[in-house]
Amino acid sequence: MVRNGSGTDSAGRTGRPPLSERRKAETRAEIARAAVRLFTERGVAATSVEDIAAEAGISLRTFWRYSSGKEDCVRPLLATGTDVVARALGELRPGDDIAALVDEVARRTGERVADLPTVLALVRLAQHEPGLRAVWLRAHDEAEAAFAAALARSTGRPADGLWVAVGAAMVNGALRAAVEHHALRAADGSPAGGEGLVEAVREALRAAVRGLRV
């Protein structure tokens, strides 16, 4: 469920972002893909920013315009599903099936699983590369704040309350566990297709929301 050409404006309407924004997003994504290819082949320590820029077919100046470092440049791939899940949590009502709601939001906004092999390779690298691990965990910190805001909207509970904080942490932890579990199973030879990841995410979200008793 990677963001793929859909956006939400300040009034909450969905639609395609301006062309310039789409081009910027695609440039960031291509830089991230190039970095993961090189990290997988050479390792992070043996890969330079210059190497990534050359692999992405851009100048070093363009790299620095879009990224702040060789590990941080992979962040666009690690935002997988955050917007979709946050919107679904913002619409959640008692008795709702969170997995079905996520599917509906994804369908409605044109989101789809993209760059799946690259994302899974990156998640596996993040298990033993400290710099990438820090970026992975930082991405989840940011996601948790988005999930907390969405839960506060849908439940009417205080945004700074403990219930919302715990709920957001549960959802965030469930998503991270699902993606890491699927990525590591794929490395062991288990099916690595998008449907397997989608099912893992559905199972994890349902478990988290059952614990929340929304």
C-alpha positions in Angstrom: 0.0 0.0 0.0 2.6 2.5 -1.1 1.4 6.0 -2.0 1.0 6.0 -5.8 -0.2 9.2 -7.4 -3.0 10.1 -5.1 -3.1 12.9 -2.6 -5.3 14.6 0.0 -5.6 18.4 0.2 -6.0 20.5 3.3 -9.8 20.2 3.0 -9.6 16.4 3.0 -10.4 16.0 -0.7 -8.6 13.3 -2.6 -7.2 13.6 -6.1 -4.0 13.6 -8.1 -1.3 16.0 -6.8 0.2 18.6 -9.3 2.5 17.3 -11.9 5.5 18.9 -10.3 4.8 17.2 -7.0 4.4 13.8 -8.8 7.7 14.3 -10.5 9.4 15.2 -7.2 7.9 12.1 -5.6 9.0 9.9 -8.5 12.6 11.3 -8.3 12.7 10.6 -4.6 11.4 7.1 -5.2 14.0 6.4 -7.9 16.8 7.6 -5.6 15.5 5.2 -3.0 15.3 2.3 -5.4 18.8 3.0 -6.6 20.1 3.1 -3.0 18.5 -0.2 -2.1 19.9 -1.9 -5.2 23.4 -0.7 -4.3 23.0 -1.5 -0.6 21.9 -5.0 -1.5 24.8 -5.6 -3.8 27.6 -3.8 -1.9 26.5 -3.1 1.6 25.8 0.3 3.0 29.4 1.1 4.1 30.7 0.4 0.6 28.1 2.6 -1.1 28.6 6.4 -1.5 26.2 9.2 -2.2 28.0 9.6 -5.5 27.3 5.9 -6.3 23.6 6.4 -5.6 23.4 9.5 -7.7 25.1 7.7 -10.6 22.8 4.7 -10.3 19.7 6.9 -10.2 21.0 8.8 -13.3 21.0 12.2 -11.6 23.6 14.7 -10.6 25.1 14.9 -7.1 23.5 18.3 -6.8 20.0 16.8 -7.6 20.6 14.1 -5.0 21.2 16.6 -2.2 18.2 18.6 -3.3 16.0 15.6 -2.6 17.8 13.8 0.2 19.8 14.5 3.3 22.0 11.5 3.3 22.6 8.0 1.9 20.6 6.2 4.5 17.9 8.8 4.8 17.2 8.7 1.0 15.3 5.4 1.4 12.6 7.0 3.5 10.0 7.3 0.6 9.9 3.5 0.5 9.4 3.2 4.2 6.3 5.3 4.3 4.4 2.2 2.9 0.8 2.3 3.9 1.0 5.1 6.5 -1.4 7.5 4.8 -3.9 4.7 3.9 -4.0 3.2 7.4 -4.2 6.7 9.0 -7.2 7.6 6.9 -8.9 4.3 7.7 -8.3 4.8 11.4 -9.8 8.3 11.1 -13.0 6.7 9.7 -13.1 3.7 12.1 -16.4 3.2 14.0 -17.4 0.5 16.6 -17.8 -2.9 14.9 -15.9 -1.9 11.7 -13.5 -4.4 10.2 -10.3 -2.4 10.0 -8.8 -4.6 7.3 -11.9 -4.1 5.0 -11.8 -0.3 5.8 -8.1 -0.1 4.8 -8.9 -2.0 1.6 -11.8 0.4 0.8 -9.6 3.5 1.5 -6.9 2.1 -0.7 -9.4 1.5 -3.5 -11.0 4.9 -3.2 -7.8 6.8 -3.3 -6.0 4.7 -5.9 -3.3 3.4 -3.6 -1.6 0.1 -4.4 1.3 -2.1 -3.4 4.3 -0.8 -5.3 8.0 -1.5 -5.3 7.3 -4.6 -3.1 10.5 -6.6 -3.7 12.5 -3.4 -3.1 10.6 -2.6 0.1 11.1 -6.1 1.4 14.8 -6.1 0.6 15.1 -2.8 2.4 13.3 -4.1 5.5 15.6 -7.1 5.6 18.7 -4.8 5.3 17.3 -2.7 8.2 17.5 -5.7 10.5 21.3 -5.6 10.5 22.4 -2.2 9.1 22.2 0.4 12.0 21.8 3.4 9.8 18.9 1.9 7.9 17.4 0.6 11.2 17.4 4.1 12.6 15.6 5.4 9.4 13.1 2.5 9.6 12.3 3.2 13.3 12.1 7.0 12.7 9.5 6.3 9.9 7.4 4.4 12.4 7.7 7.2 15.0 6.2 9.5 12.4 3.5 7.0 11.5 2.6 6.6 15.2 1.8 10.3 15.5 -0.4 10.2 12.4 -2.2 7.1 13.8 -2.8 8.8 17.1 -4.3 11.9 15.4 -6.6 9.6 13.4 -7.8 7.6 16.4 -8.6 10.8 18.3 -10.7 12.0 15.4 -12.7 8.7 15.0 -13.2 8.0 18.7 -13.6 11.5 20.1 -11.0 10.7 22.7 -8.4 13.3 23.7 -5.5 13.4 21.3 -3.0 13.7 24.2 -4.7 10.9 26.2 -3.2 7.6 27.2 -5.8 5.5 25.4 -5.0 7.2 22.1 -1.2 6.9 22.7 -1.5 3.2 23.5 -3.9 2.5 20.6 -1.5 4.2 18.1 1.4 2.3 19.4 -0.5 -1.0 19.1 -1.4 -0.3 15.5 2.1 0.9 14.6 3.7 -2.1 16.3 1.3 -4.5 14.5 2.1 -3.0 11.1 5.9 -3.1 11.7 5.7 -6.7 13.0 3.6 -7.7 9.9 6.0 -6.2 7.4 9.1 -7.5 9.1 7.6 -10.9 9.5 6.7 -11.1 5.9 10.1 -9.7 4.7 12.0 -12.3 6.7 9.8 -15.2 5.6 10.3 -14.2 2.0 14.1 -14.3 2.6 13.7 -17.8 3.8 12.0 -18.9 0.6 8.3 -18.4 1.7 6.0 -16.7 -0.8 6.9 -13.1 -1.2 4.0 -11.8 -3.3 1.9 -8.7 -2.5 -1.0 -10.8 -1.4 1.0 -12.4 1.3 2.0 -9.1 2.7 -1.5 -7.7 2.4 -2.8 -10.7 4.4 -0.1 -10.3 7.0 -1.1 -6.6 7.4 -4.8 -7.5 7.6 -4.2 -10.1 10.3 -2.0 -7.7 12.3 -4.4 -4.8 12.1 -7.3 -6.9 13.2 -5.4 -8.2 16.1 -4.5 -4.6 17.2 -8.0 -3.3 16.8 -9.5 -6.2 18.7 -7.2 -5.2 21.6 -8.4 -1.6 21.3 -12.1 -2.7 21.5 -13.1 0.2 19.3 
